[in-house]
Amino acid sequence: MIDSRTFDDNVILFTDGMANEGLAESTELVAEIERRVDALRDDCHFAADYAVKFSTLGTGGFLPELVYDVGQAFSSDPFYFLDDR
């Protein structure tokens, strides 16, 4: 078992939020990300405290709640909206 507290994995998700293919509901997307992080934890033999943090940045105004929900579910960082002007 690898002690996970010695490092962090972080993802910066920058998107227009236009979910036009695949999962477009935040509950489904968060559940799928959790499933994949759990699989990574198991495959790499990381300790139970292993986590991946997501910081989310959105622009364009499409589905801001989807991007916001992902950021809230996987990090203490809030969602950042960038004005496209």
Distance bins in CASP14 RR format, pairs under 12 A and 6 or more apart:
PFRMAT RR
TARGET T0000
AUTHOR 0000-0000-0000
RMODE 2
METHOD distances of the structure
MODEL  1
1 41 0 0 0 0 0 1 0 0 0 0 0
1 42 0 0 0 0 0 1 0 0 0 0 0
1 44 0 0 0 0 0 1 0 0 0 0 0
1 45 1 0 1 0 0 0 0 0 0 0 0
1 46 1 0 0 1 0 0 0 0 0 0 0
1 47 1 0 1 0 0 0 0 0 0 0 0
1 48 0 0 0 0 1 0 0 0 0 0 0
1 49 0 0 0 0 0 1 0 0 0 0 0
1 50 0 0 0 0 1 0 0 0 0 0 0
2 40 0 0 0 0 0 1 0 0 0 0 0
2 41 0 0 0 0 1 0 0 0 0 0 0
2 42 0 0 0 0 0 1 0 0 0 0 0
2 43 0 0 0 0 0 1 0 0 0 0 0
2 44 1 0 0 1 0 0 0 0 0 0 0
2 45 1 0 1 0 0 0 0 0 0 0 0
2 46 1 0 1 0 0 0 0 0 0 0 0
2 47 1 0 0 1 0 0 0 0 0 0 0
2 48 0 0 0 0 0 1 0 0 0 0 0
2 49 0 0 0 0 0 1 0 0 0 0 0
2 50 0 0 0 0 1 0 0 0 0 0 0
3 45 0 0 0 0 0 1 0 0 0 0 0
3 46 0 0 0 0 1 0 0 0 0 0 0
3 47 1 0 1 0 0 0 0 0 0 0 0
3 48 0 0 0 0 0 1 0 0 0 0 0
3 49 0 0 0 0 1 0 0 0 0 0 0
3 50 0 0 0 0 1 0 0 0 0 0 0
4 37 0 0 0 0 0 1 0 0 0 0 0
4 40 0 0 0 0 0 1 0 0 0 0 0
4 41 1 0 0 1 0 0 0 0 0 0 0
4 44 0 0 0 0 1 0 0 0 0 0 0
4 45 0 0 0 0 0 1 0 0 0 0 0
4 46 1 0 1 0 0 0 0 0 0 0 0
4 47 1 0 1 0 0 0 0 0 0 0 0
4 48 1 0 0 1 0 0 0 0 0 0 0
4 49 1 0 1 0 0 0 0 0 0 0 0
4 50 1 1 0 0 0 0 0 0 0 0 0
4 51 1 0 0 1 0 0 0 0 0 0 0
4 52 0 0 0 0 0 1 0 0 0 0 0
5 46 0 0 0 0 0 1 0 0 0 0 0
5 47 1 0 0 1 0 0 0 0 0 0 0
5 48 0 0 0 0 0 1 0 0 0 0 0
5 49 1 0 0 1 0 0 0 0 0 0 0
5 50 0 0 0 0 1 0 0 0 0 0 0
5 51 0 0 0 0 0 1 0 0 0 0 0
6 46 0 0 0 0 0 1 0 0 0 0 0
6 47 0 0 0 0 1 0 0 0 0 0 0
6 49 0 0 0 0 0 1 0 0 0 0 0
6 50 0 0 0 0 0 1 0 0 0 0 0
7 44 0 0 0 0 0 1 0 0 0 0 0
7 46 0 0 0 0 1 0 0 0 0 0 0
7 47 0 0 0 0 0 1 0 0 0 0 0
7 49 0 0 0 0 0 1 0 0 0 0 0
7 50 0 0 0 0 1 0 0 0 0 0 0
7 51 0 0 0 0 0 1 0 0 0 0 0
7 52 0 0 0 0 0 1 0 0 0 0 0
7 53 0 0 0 0 0 1 0 0 0 0 0
8 46 0 0 0 0 0 1 0 0 0 0 0
8 49 0 0 0 0 0 1 0 0 0 0 0
8 50 0 0 0 0 1 0 0 0 0 0 0
8 51 1 0 0 1 0 0 0 0 0 0 0
8 52 0 0 0 0 1 0 0 0 0 0 0
8 53 1 0 0 1 0 0 0 0 0 0 0
8 54 0 0 0 0 0 1 0 0 0 0 0
8 55 0 0 0 0 0 1 0 0 0 0 0
8 74 0 0 0 0 0 1 0 0 0 0 0
8 75 0 0 0 0 0 1 0 0 0 0 0
8 76 0 0 0 0 0 1 0 0 0 0 0
8 77 0 0 0 0 0 1 0 0 0 0 0
9 36 0 0 0 0 0 1 0 0 0 0 0
9 37 0 0 0 0 1 0 0 0 0 0 0
9 40 0 0 0 0 1 0 0 0 0 0 0
9 41 0 0 0 0 0 1 0 0 0 0 0
9 44 0 0 0 0 0 1 0 0 0 0 0
9 46 0 0 0 0 1 0 0 0 0 0 0
9 50 1 0 0 1 0 0 0 0 0 0 0
9 51 1 0 0 1 0 0 0 0 0 0 0
9 52 1 0 1 0 0 0 0 0 0 0 0
9 53 1 0 0 1 0 0 0 0 0 0 0
9 54 0 0 0 0 1 0 0 0 0 0 0
9 55 0 0 0 0 0 1 0 0 0 0 0
9 74 0 0 0 0 0 1 0 0 0 0 0
9 75 0 0 0 0 0 1 0 0 0 0 0
10 51 0 0 0 0 1 0 0 0 0 0 0
10 52 1 0 0 1 0 0 0 0 0 0 0
10 53 1 0 1 0 0 0 0 0 0 0 0
10 54 1 0 0 1 0 0 0 0 0 0 0
10 55 1 0 0 1 0 0 0 0 0 0 0
10 56 0 0 0 0 0 1 0 0 0 0 0
10 71 0 0 0 0 0 1 0 0 0 0 0
10 74 0 0 0 0 1 0 0 0 0 0 0
10 75 0 0 0 0 1 0 0 0 0 0 0
10 76 0 0 0 0 0 1 0 0 0 0 0
10 77 0 0 0 0 1 0 0 0 0 0 0
11 33 0 0 0 0 1 0 0 0 0 0 0
11 36 0 0 0 0 0 1 0 0 0 0 0
11 37 0 0 0 0 0 1 0 0 0 0 0
11 40 0 0 0 0 0 1 0 0 0 0 0
11 51 0 0 0 0 0 1 0 0 0 0 0
11 52 1 0 0 1 0 0 0 0 0 0 0
11 53 1 0 0 1 0 0 0 0 0 0 0
11 54 1 0 1 0 0 0 0 0 0 0 0
11 55 1 0 0 1 0 0 0 0 0 0 0
11 56 0 0 0 0 1 0 0 0 0 0 0
11 57 0 0 0 0 0 1 0 0 0 0 0
11 70 0 0 0 0 1 0 0 0 0 0 0
11 71 0 0 0 0 1 0 0 0 0 0 0
11 74 1 0 0 1 0 0 0 0 0 0 0
11 75 0 0 0 0 1 0 0 0 0 0 0
11 77 0 0 0 0 0 1 0 0 0 0 0
12 52 0 0 0 0 0 1 0 0 0 0 0
12 53 0 0 0 0 1 0 0 0 0 0 0
12 54 1 0 0 1 0 0 0 0 0 0 0
12 55 1 0 1 0 0 0 0 0 0 0 0
12 56 0 0 0 0 1 0 0 0 0 0 0
12 57 1 0 0 1 0 0 0 0 0 0 0
12 58 0 0 0 0 0 1 0 0 0 0 0
12 67 0 0 0 0 0 1 0 0 0 0 0
12 70 0 0 0 0 0 1 0 0 0 0 0
12 71 0 0 0 0 0 1 0 0 0 0 0
12 74 0 0 0 0 0 1 0 0 0 0 0
12 75 0 0 0 0 0 1 0 0 0 0 0
12 77 0 0 0 0 1 0 0 0 0 0 0
12 80 0 0 0 0 1 0 0 0 0 0 0
13 29 0 0 0 0 0 1 0 0 0 0 0
13 33 0 0 0 0 0 1 0 0 0 0 0
13 52 0 0 0 0 0 1 0 0 0 0 0
13 53 0 0 0 0 0 1 0 0 0 0 0
13 54 1 0 1 0 0 0 0 0 0 0 0
13 55 1 0 0 1 0 0 0 0 0 0 0
13 56 1 0 1 0 0 0 0 0 0 0 0
13 57 1 0 0 1 0 0 0 0 0 0 0
13 58 0 0 0 0 1 0 0 0 0 0 0
13 59 0 0 0 0 0 1 0 0 0 0 0
13 66 0 0 0 0 0 1 0 0 0 0 0
13 67 1 0 0 1 0 0 0 0 0 0 0
13 68 0 0 0 0 0 1 0 0 0 0 0
13 69 0 0 0 0 0 1 0 0 0 0 0
13 70 1 0 0 1 0 0 0 0 0 0 0
13 71 1 0 0 1 0 0 0 0 0 0 0
13 73 0 0 0 0 0 1 0 0 0 0 0
13 74 0 0 0 0 1 0 0 0 0 0 0
13 75 0 0 0 0 0 1 0 0 0 0 0
13 77 0 0 0 0 0 1 0 0 0 0 0
13 79 0 0 0 0 1 0 0 0 0 0 0
13 80 0 0 0 0 0 1 0 0 0 0 0
14 54 0 0 0 0 0 1 0 0 0 0 0
14 55 0 0 0 0 1 0 0 0 0 0 0
14 56 1 0 0 1 0 0 0 0 0 0 0
14 57 1 0 1 0 0 0 0 0 0 0 0
14 58 1 0 0 1 0 0 0 0 0 0 0
14 59 1 0 0 1 0 0 0 0 0 0 0
14 60 0 0 0 0 0 1 0 0 0 0 0
14 67 0 0 0 0 1 0 0 0 0 0 0
14 70 0 0 0 0 0 1 0 0 0 0 0
14 79 0 0 0 0 0 1 0 0 0 0 0
14 80 0 0 0 0 1 0 0 0 0 0 0
14 81 0 0 0 0 0 1 0 0 0 0 0
14 82 0 0 0 0 1 0 0 0 0 0 0
15 29 0 0 0 0 0 1 0 0 0 0 0
15 54 0 0 0 0 0 1 0 0 0 0 0
15 55 0 0 0 0 0 1 0 0 0 0 0
15 56 1 0 0 1 0 0 0 0 0 0 0
15 57 1 0 0 1 0 0 0 0 0 0 0
15 58 1 0 1 0 0 0 0 0 0 0 0
15 59 1 0 0 1 0 0 0 0 0 0 0
15 60 0 0 0 0 1 0 0 0 0 0 0
15 61 0 0 0 0 0 1 0 0 0 0 0
15 62 0 0 0 0 1 0 0 0 0 0 0
15 63 0 0 0 0 1 0 0 0 0 0 0
15 64 0 0 0 0 0 1 0 0 0 0 0
15 66 0 0 0 0 1 0 0 0 0 0 0
15 67 1 0 0 1 0 0 0 0 0 0 0
15 68 0 0 0 0 0 1 0 0 0 0 0
15 70 0 0 0 0 1 0 0 0 0 0 0
15 71 0 0 0 0 0 1 0 0 0 0 0
15 79 0 0 0 0 0 1 0 0 0 0 0
15 80 0 0 0 0 0 1 0 0 0 0 0
15 81 0 0 0 0 0 1 0 0 0 0 0
15 82 0 0 0 0 0 1 0 0 0 0 0
16 56 0 0 0 0 0 1 0 0 0 0 0
16 57 0 0 0 0 0 1 0 0 0 0 0
16 58 1 0 0 1 0 0 0 0 0 0 0
16 59 1 0 1 0 0 0 0 0 0 0 0
16 60 1 0 1 0 0 0 0 0 0 0 0
16 61 1 0 0 1 0 0 0 0 0 0 0
16 62 1 0 1 0 0 0 0 0 0 0 0
16 63 0 0 0 0 1 0 0 0 0 0 0
16 64 0 0 0 0 0 1 0 0 0 0 0
16 66 0 0 0 0 0 1 0 0 0 0 0
16 67 0 0 0 0 1 0 0 0 0 0 0
16 81 0 0 0 0 0 1 0 0 0 0 0
16 82 0 0 0 0 1 0 0 0 0 0 0
16 84 0 0 0 0 1 0 0 0 0 0 0
17 24 0 0 0 0 1 0 0 0 0 0 0
17 26 0 0 0 0 0 1 0 0 0 0 0
17 29 0 0 0 0 0 1 0 0 0 0 0
17 56 0 0 0 0 1 0 0 0 0 0 0
17 57 0 0 0 0 0 1 0 0 0 0 0
17 58 1 0 0 1 0 0 0 0 0 0 0
17 59 0 0 0 0 1 0 0 0 0 0 0
17 60 1 0 0 1 0 0 0 0 0 0 0
17 61 1 0 0 1 0 0 0 0 0 0 0
17 62 1 0 1 0 0 0 0 0 0 0 0
17 63 1 0 1 0 0 0 0 0 0 0 0
17 64 1 0 0 1 0 0 0 0 0 0 0
17 65 0 0 0 0 1 0 0 0 0 0 0
17 66 1 0 0 1 0 0 0 0 0 0 0
17 67 1 0 1 0 0 0 0 0 0 0 0
17 68 0 0 0 0 0 1 0 0 0 0 0
17 69 0 0 0 0 0 1 0 0 0 0 0
17 70 0 0 0 0 1 0 0 0 0 0 0
17 79 0 0 0 0 0 1 0 0 0 0 0
17 81 0 0 0 0 0 1 0 0 0 0 0
17 82 0 0 0 0 0 1 0 0 0 0 0
17 84 0 0 0 0 0 1 0 0 0 0 0
18 24 0 0 0 0 1 0 0 0 0 0 0
18 58 0 0 0 0 0 1 0 0 0 0 0
18 59 0 0 0 0 0 1 0 0 0 0 0
18 60 1 0 0 1 0 0 0 0 0 0 0
18 61 0 0 0 0 1 0 0 0 0 0 0
18 62 1 0 1 0 0 0 0 0 0 0 0
18 63 1 0 0 1 0 0 0 0 0 0 0
18 64 0 0 0 0 0 1 0 0 0 0 0
18 66 0 0 0 0 1 0 0 0 0 0 0
18 67 0 0 0 0 0 1 0 0 0 0 0
19 25 0 0 0 0 1 0 0 0 0 0 0
19 26 0 0 0 0 1 0 0 0 0 0 0
19 28 0 0 0 0 0 1 0 0 0 0 0
19 29 1 0 0 1 0 0 0 0 0 0 0
19 61 0 0 0 0 0 1 0 0 0 0 0
19 62 1 0 0 1 0 0 0 0 0 0 0
19 63 1 0 1 0 0 0 0 0 0 0 0
19 64 0 0 0 0 0 1 0 0 0 0 0
19 65 0 0 0 0 0 1 0 0 0 0 0
19 66 1 0 1 0 0 0 0 0 0 0 0
19 67 0 0 0 0 1 0 0 0 0 0 0
19 69 0 0 0 0 0 1 0 0 0 0 0
19 70 0 0 0 0 0 1 0 0 0 0 0
20 62 0 0 0 0 1 0 0 0 0 0 0
20 63 0 0 0 0 1 0 0 0 0 0 0
20 66 0 0 0 0 0 1 0 0 0 0 0
22 28 0 0 0 0 1 0 0 0 0 0 0
22 29 0 0 0 0 1 0 0 0 0 0 0
22 32 0 0 0 0 1 0 0 0 0 0 0
22 66 0 0 0 0 0 1 0 0 0 0 0
23 29 1 0 1 0 0 0 0 0 0 0 0
23 30 0 0 0 0 1 0 0 0 0 0 0
23 31 0 0 0 0 1 0 0 0 0 0 0
23 32 1 0 0 1 0 0 0 0 0 0 0
23 33 0 0 0 0 1 0 0 0 0 0 0
23 35 0 0 0 0 0 1 0 0 0 0 0
23 36 0 0 0 0 0 1 0 0 0 0 0
23 63 0 0 0 0 0 1 0 0 0 0 0
23 66 0 0 0 0 1 0 0 0 0 0 0
23 69 0 0 0 0 0 1 0 0 0 0 0
23 70 0 0 0 0 0 1 0 0 0 0 0
24 32 0 0 0 0 0 1 0 0 0 0 0
24 62 0 0 0 0 0 1 0 0 0 0 0
24 63 1 0 0 1 0 0 0 0 0 0 0
24 65 0 0 0 0 0 1 0 0 0 0 0
24 66 1 0 0 1 0 0 0 0 0 0 0
24 67 0 0 0 0 0 1 0 0 0 0 0
24 69 0 0 0 0 0 1 0 0 0 0 0
25 31 0 0 0 0 1 0 0 0 0 0 0
25 32 0 0 0 0 0 1 0 0 0 0 0
25 63 0 0 0 0 1 0 0 0 0 0 0
25 65 0 0 0 0 0 1 0 0 0 0 0
25 66 1 0 0 1 0 0 0 0 0 0 0
25 69 0 0 0 0 1 0 0 0 0 0 0
25 70 0 0 0 0 0 1 0 0 0 0 0
26 32 0 0 0 0 0 1 0 0 0 0 0
26 33 0 0 0 0 0 1 0 0 0 0 0
26 56 0 0 0 0 0 1 0 0 0 0 0
26 63 0 0 0 0 1 0 0 0 0 0 0
26 64 0 0 0 0 0 1 0 0 0 0 0
26 65 1 0 0 1 0 0 0 0 0 0 0
26 66 1 0 1 0 0 0 0 0 0 0 0
26 67 0 0 0 0 1 0 0 0 0 0 0
26 68 0 0 0 0 1 0 0 0 0 0 0
26 69 1 1 0 0 0 0 0 0 0 0 0
26 70 1 0 0 1 0 0 0 0 0 0 0
26 71 0 0 0 0 1 0 0 0 0 0 0
26 72 0 0 0 0 1 0 0 0 0 0 0
26 73 0 0 0 0 1 0 0 0 0 0 0
26 74 0 0 0 0 0 1 0 0 0 0 0
26 79 0 0 0 0 0 1 0 0 0 0 0
27 33 0 0 0 0 0 1 0 0 0 0 0
27 34 0 0 0 0 0 1 0 0 0 0 0
27 65 0 0 0 0 0 1 0 0 0 0 0
27 66 0 0 0 0 1 0 0 0 0 0 0
27 69 1 0 0 1 0 0 0 0 0 0 0
27 70 0 0 0 0 0 1 0 0 0 0 0
27 73 0 0 0 0 1 0 0 0 0 0 0
28 34 0 0 0 0 0 1 0 0 0 0 0
28 35 0 0 0 0 0 1 0 0 0 0 0
28 66 0 0 0 0 1 0 0 0 0 0 0
28 69 0 0 0 0 0 1 0 0 0 0 0
28 70 0 0 0 0 0 1 0 0 0 0 0
28 73 0 0 0 0 0 1 0 0 0 0 0
29 35 0 0 0 0 0 1 0 0 0 0 0
29 36 0 0 0 0 0 1 0 0 0 0 0
29 54 0 0 0 0 0 1 0 0 0 0 0
29 56 0 0 0 0 0 1 0 0 0 0 0
29 63 0 0 0 0 0 1 0 0 0 0 0
29 65 0 0 0 0 0 1 0 0 0 0 0
29 66 1 0 0 1 0 0 0 0 0 0 0
29 67 0 0 0 0 1 0 0 0 0 0 0
29 68 0 0 0 0 0 1 0 0 0 0 0
29 69 1 0 0 1 0 0 0 0 0 0 0
29 70 1 0 0 1 0 0 0 0 0 0 0
29 71 0 0 0 0 0 1 0 0 0 0 0
29 73 0 0 0 0 1 0 0 0 0 0 0
29 74 0 0 0 0 0 1 0 0 0 0 0
30 36 0 0 0 0 0 1 0 0 0 0 0
30 37 0 0 0 0 0 1 0 0 0 0 0
30 54 0 0 0 0 1 0 0 0 0 0 0
30 56 0 0 0 0 0 1 0 0 0 0 0
30 65 0 0 0 0 0 1 0 0 0 0 0
30 66 0 0 0 0 1 0 0 0 0 0 0
30 67 0 0 0 0 0 1 0 0 0 0 0
30 68 0 0 0 0 0 1 0 0 0 0 0
30 69 1 0 0 1 0 0 0 0 0 0 0
30 70 1 0 0 1 0 0 0 0 0 0 0
30 71 0 0 0 0 1 0 0 0 0 0 0
30 72 0 0 0 0 1 0 0 0 0 0 0
30 73 1 0 1 0 0 0 0 0 0 0 0
30 74 1 0 0 1 0 0 0 0 0 0 0
30 75 0 0 0 0 0 1 0 0 0 0 0
31 37 0 0 0 0 0 1 0 0 0 0 0
31 38 0 0 0 0 0 1 0 0 0 0 0
31 69 0 0 0 0 0 1 0 0 0 0 0
31 70 0 0 0 0 0 1 0 0 0 0 0
31 73 0 0 0 0 1 0 0 0 0 0 0
31 74 0 0 0 0 0 1 0 0 0 0 0
32 38 0 0 0 0 0 1 0 0 0 0 0
32 39 0 0 0 0 0 1 0 0 0 0 0
32 70 0 0 0 0 0 1 0 0 0 0 0
32 73 0 0 0 0 0 1 0 0 0 0 0
32 74 0 0 0 0 0 1 0 0 0 0 0
33 39 0 0 0 0 0 1 0 0 0 0 0
33 40 0 0 0 0 0 1 0 0 0 0 0
33 51 0 0 0 0 0 1 0 0 0 0 0
33 52 1 0 0 1 0 0 0 0 0 0 0
33 53 0 0 0 0 0 1 0 0 0 0 0
33 54 1 0 0 1 0 0 0 0 0 0 0
33 56 0 0 0 0 0 1 0 0 0 0 0
33 66 0 0 0 0 0 1 0 0 0 0 0
33 69 0 0 0 0 0 1 0 0 0 0 0
33 70 1 0 0 1 0 0 0 0 0 0 0
33 71 0 0 0 0 1 0 0 0 0 0 0
33 73 1 0 0 1 0 0 0 0 0 0 0
33 74 1 0 0 1 0 0 0 0 0 0 0
33 75 0 0 0 0 0 1 0 0 0 0 0
34 40 0 0 0 0 0 1 0 0 0 0 0
34 41 0 0 0 0 0 1 0 0 0 0 0
34 51 0 0 0 0 0 1 0 0 0 0 0
34 52 0 0 0 0 1 0 0 0 0 0 0
34 54 0 0 0 0 0 1 0 0 0 0 0
34 70 0 0 0 0 0 1 0 0 0 0 0
34 73 1 0 0 1 0 0 0 0 0 0 0
34 74 0 0 0 0 1 0 0 0 0 0 0
35 41 0 0 0 0 0 1 0 0 0 0 0
35 42 0 0 0 0 0 1 0 0 0 0 0
36 42 0 0 0 0 0 1 0 0 0 0 0
36 43 0 0 0 0 0 1 0 0 0 0 0
36 52 0 0 0 0 1 0 0 0 0 0 0
36 54 0 0 0 0 0 1 0 0 0 0 0
36 74 0 0 0 0 0 1 0 0 0 0 0
37 43 0 0 0 0 0 1 0 0 0 0 0
37 44 0 0 0 0 0 1 0 0 0 0 0
37 46 0 0 0 0 1 0 0 0 0 0 0
37 48 0 0 0 0 0 1 0 0 0 0 0
37 50 1 0 0 1 0 0 0 0 0 0 0
37 51 1 0 0 1 0 0 0 0 0 0 0
37 52 1 0 1 0 0 0 0 0 0 0 0
37 53 0 0 0 0 0 1 0 0 0 0 0
37 54 0 0 0 0 1 0 0 0 0 0 0
37 73 0 0 0 0 0 1 0 0 0 0 0
37 74 0 0 0 0 1 0 0 0 0 0 0
38 44 0 0 0 0 0 1 0 0 0 0 0
38 46 0 0 0 0 0 1 0 0 0 0 0
38 48 0 0 0 0 0 1 0 0 0 0 0
38 50 0 0 0 0 1 0 0 0 0 0 0
38 51 0 0 0 0 0 1 0 0 0 0 0
38 52 0 0 0 0 0 1 0 0 0 0 0
39 46 0 0 0 0 0 1 0 0 0 0 0
39 50 0 0 0 0 0 1 0 0 0 0 0
39 52 0 0 0 0 0 1 0 0 0 0 0
40 46 1 0 0 1 0 0 0 0 0 0 0
40 50 1 0 0 1 0 0 0 0 0 0 0
40 51 0 0 0 0 0 1 0 0 0 0 0
40 52 1 0 0 1 0 0 0 0 0 0 0
41 47 0 0 0 0 1 0 0 0 0 0 0
41 48 1 0 0 1 0 0 0 0 0 0 0
41 49 0 0 0 0 1 0 0 0 0 0 0
41 50 1 0 1 0 0 0 0 0 0 0 0
41 51 0 0 0 0 1 0 0 0 0 0 0
41 52 0 0 0 0 1 0 0 0 0 0 0
42 48 0 0 0 0 0 1 0 0 0 0 0
42 50 0 0 0 0 1 0 0 0 0 0 0
43 50 0 0 0 0 0 1 0 0 0 0 0
44 50 1 0 0 1 0 0 0 0 0 0 0
44 52 0 0 0 0 0 1 0 0 0 0 0
46 52 0 0 0 0 0 1 0 0 0 0 0
51 73 0 0 0 0 0 1 0 0 0 0 0
51 74 1 0 0 1 0 0 0 0 0 0 0
51 75 0 0 0 0 1 0 0 0 0 0 0
51 76 0 0 0 0 0 1 0 0 0 0 0
52 70 0 0 0 0 0 1 0 0 0 0 0
52 71 0 0 0 0 0 1 0 0 0 0 0
52 73 0 0 0 0 0 1 0 0 0 0 0
52 74 1 0 0 1 0 0 0 0 0 0 0
52 75 0 0 0 0 1 0 0 0 0 0 0
53 70 0 0 0 0 0 1 0 0 0 0 0
53 71 0 0 0 0 1 0 0 0 0 0 0
53 72 0 0 0 0 0 1 0 0 0 0 0
53 73 0 0 0 0 0 1 0 0 0 0 0
53 74 1 0 1 0 0 0 0 0 0 0 0
53 75 1 0 1 0 0 0 0 0 0 0 0
53 76 1 0 0 1 0 0 0 0 0 0 0
53 77 1 0 0 1 0 0 0 0 0 0 0
54 67 0 0 0 0 1 0 0 0 0 0 0
54 68 0 0 0 0 0 1 0 0 0 0 0
54 69 0 0 0 0 0 1 0 0 0 0 0
54 70 1 0 1 0 0 0 0 0 0 0 0
54 71 1 0 1 0 0 0 0 0 0 0 0
54 72 0 0 0 0 1 0 0 0 0 0 0
54 73 1 0 0 1 0 0 0 0 0 0 0
54 74 1 0 1 0 0 0 0 0 0 0 0
54 75 1 0 1 0 0 0 0 0 0 0 0
54 76 0 0 0 0 0 1 0 0 0 0 0
54 77 1 0 0 1 0 0 0 0 0 0 0
54 78 0 0 0 0 0 1 0 0 0 0 0
54 79 0 0 0 0 1 0 0 0 0 0 0
54 80 0 0 0 0 0 1 0 0 0 0 0
55 67 0 0 0 0 0 1 0 0 0 0 0
55 68 0 0 0 0 0 1 0 0 0 0 0
55 70 0 0 0 0 1 0 0 0 0 0 0
55 71 1 0 0 1 0 0 0 0 0 0 0
55 72 0 0 0 0 0 1 0 0 0 0 0
55 74 0 0 0 0 1 0 0 0 0 0 0
55 75 1 0 1 0 0 0 0 0 0 0 0
55 76 0 0 0 0 1 0 0 0 0 0 0
55 77 1 0 1 0 0 0 0 0 0 0 0
55 78 0 0 0 0 1 0 0 0 0 0 0
55 79 0 0 0 0 1 0 0 0 0 0 0
55 80 1 0 0 1 0 0 0 0 0 0 0
56 63 0 0 0 0 0 1 0 0 0 0 0
56 64 0 0 0 0 1 0 0 0 0 0 0
56 65 0 0 0 0 0 1 0 0 0 0 0
56 66 0 0 0 0 1 0 0 0 0 0 0
56 67 1 0 1 0 0 0 0 0 0 0 0
56 68 1 0 0 1 0 0 0 0 0 0 0
56 69 0 0 0 0 1 0 0 0 0 0 0
56 70 1 0 1 0 0 0 0 0 0 0 0
56 71 1 0 1 0 0 0 0 0 0 0 0
56 72 0 0 0 0 1 0 0 0 0 0 0
56 73 0 0 0 0 1 0 0 0 0 0 0
56 74 0 0 0 0 1 0 0 0 0 0 0
56 75 0 0 0 0 1 0 0 0 0 0 0
56 77 1 0 0 1 0 0 0 0 0 0 0
56 78 0 0 0 0 1 0 0 0 0 0 0
56 79 1 0 1 0 0 0 0 0 0 0 0
56 80 1 0 0 1 0 0 0 0 0 0 0
56 81 0 0 0 0 1 0 0 0 0 0 0
56 82 0 0 0 0 0 1 0 0 0 0 0
57 64 0 0 0 0 0 1 0 0 0 0 0
57 67 1 0 0 1 0 0 0 0 0 0 0
57 68 0 0 0 0 0 1 0 0 0 0 0
57 70 0 0 0 0 0 1 0 0 0 0 0
57 71 0 0 0 0 1 0 0 0 0 0 0
57 77 0 0 0 0 1 0 0 0 0 0 0
57 78 0 0 0 0 0 1 0 0 0 0 0
57 79 1 0 0 1 0 0 0 0 0 0 0
57 80 1 0 1 0 0 0 0 0 0 0 0
57 81 1 0 0 1 0 0 0 0 0 0 0
57 82 1 0 1 0 0 0 0 0 0 0 0
57 83 0 0 0 0 0 1 0 0 0 0 0
57 84 0 0 0 0 0 1 0 0 0 0 0
58 64 1 0 0 1 0 0 0 0 0 0 0
58 65 0 0 0 0 0 1 0 0 0 0 0
58 66 0 0 0 0 1 0 0 0 0 0 0
58 67 1 0 1 0 0 0 0 0 0 0 0
58 68 0 0 0 0 1 0 0 0 0 0 0
58 70 0 0 0 0 0 1 0 0 0 0 0
58 71 0 0 0 0 0 1 0 0 0 0 0
58 78 0 0 0 0 0 1 0 0 0 0 0
58 79 1 0 0 1 0 0 0 0 0 0 0
58 80 1 0 0 1 0 0 0 0 0 0 0
58 81 1 0 1 0 0 0 0 0 0 0 0
58 82 1 0 1 0 0 0 0 0 0 0 0
58 83 0 0 0 0 0 1 0 0 0 0 0
58 84 0 0 0 0 1 0 0 0 0 0 0
59 67 0 0 0 0 1 0 0 0 0 0 0
59 79 0 0 0 0 0 1 0 0 0 0 0
59 80 0 0 0 0 1 0 0 0 0 0 0
59 81 1 0 0 1 0 0 0 0 0 0 0
59 82 1 0 1 0 0 0 0 0 0 0 0
59 83 1 0 0 1 0 0 0 0 0 0 0
59 84 1 0 1 0 0 0 0 0 0 0 0
59 85 0 0 0 0 0 1 0 0 0 0 0
60 67 0 0 0 0 0 1 0 0 0 0 0
60 81 0 0 0 0 1 0 0 0 0 0 0
60 82 0 0 0 0 1 0 0 0 0 0 0
60 83 0 0 0 0 1 0 0 0 0 0 0
60 84 1 0 1 0 0 0 0 0 0 0 0
60 85 0 0 0 0 0 1 0 0 0 0 0
61 67 0 0 0 0 1 0 0 0 0 0 0
61 68 0 0 0 0 0 1 0 0 0 0 0
61 79 0 0 0 0 0 1 0 0 0 0 0
61 81 1 0 0 1 0 0 0 0 0 0 0
61 82 0 0 0 0 1 0 0 0 0 0 0
61 83 0 0 0 0 1 0 0 0 0 0 0
61 84 0 0 0 0 1 0 0 0 0 0 0
62 81 0 0 0 0 0 1 0 0 0 0 0
62 84 0 0 0 0 0 1 0 0 0 0 0
63 69 0 0 0 0 1 0 0 0 0 0 0
63 70 0 0 0 0 0 1 0 0 0 0 0
63 79 0 0 0 0 0 1 0 0 0 0 0
63 81 0 0 0 0 0 1 0 0 0 0 0
64 70 0 0 0 0 0 1 0 0 0 0 0
64 71 0 0 0 0 0 1 0 0 0 0 0
64 78 0 0 0 0 0 1 0 0 0 0 0
64 79 1 0 0 1 0 0 0 0 0 0 0
64 80 0 0 0 0 0 1 0 0 0 0 0
64 81 1 0 0 1 0 0 0 0 0 0 0
64 82 0 0 0 0 0 1 0 0 0 0 0
65 71 0 0 0 0 0 1 0 0 0 0 0
65 72 0 0 0 0 0 1 0 0 0 0 0
65 79 0 0 0 0 1 0 0 0 0 0 0
65 81 0 0 0 0 0 1 0 0 0 0 0
66 72 0 0 0 0 0 1 0 0 0 0 0
66 73 0 0 0 0 0 1 0 0 0 0 0
66 79 0 0 0 0 1 0 0 0 0 0 0
67 73 0 0 0 0 0 1 0 0 0 0 0
67 74 0 0 0 0 0 1 0 0 0 0 0
67 77 0 0 0 0 0 1 0 0 0 0 0
67 78 0 0 0 0 0 1 0 0 0 0 0
67 79 1 0 1 0 0 0 0 0 0 0 0
67 80 0 0 0 0 1 0 0 0 0 0 0
67 81 0 0 0 0 1 0 0 0 0 0 0
67 82 0 0 0 0 0 1 0 0 0 0 0
68 74 0 0 0 0 0 1 0 0 0 0 0
68 75 0 0 0 0 0 1 0 0 0 0 0
68 77 0 0 0 0 0 1 0 0 0 0 0
68 78 1 0 0 1 0 0 0 0 0 0 0
68 79 1 1 0 0 0 0 0 0 0 0 0
68 80 0 0 0 0 1 0 0 0 0 0 0
68 81 0 0 0 0 1 0 0 0 0 0 0
69 75 0 0 0 0 0 1 0 0 0 0 0
69 78 0 0 0 0 0 1 0 0 0 0 0
69 79 0 0 0 0 1 0 0 0 0 0 0
70 77 0 0 0 0 0 1 0 0 0 0 0
70 78 0 0 0 0 0 1 0 0 0 0 0
70 79 0 0 0 0 1 0 0 0 0 0 0
71 77 1 0 0 1 0 0 0 0 0 0 0
71 78 1 0 0 1 0 0 0 0 0 0 0
71 79 1 0 1 0 0 0 0 0 0 0 0
71 80 0 0 0 0 1 0 0 0 0 0 0
72 78 1 0 0 1 0 0 0 0 0 0 0
72 79 1 0 0 1 0 0 0 0 0 0 0
73 79 0 0 0 0 0 1 0 0 0 0 0
END
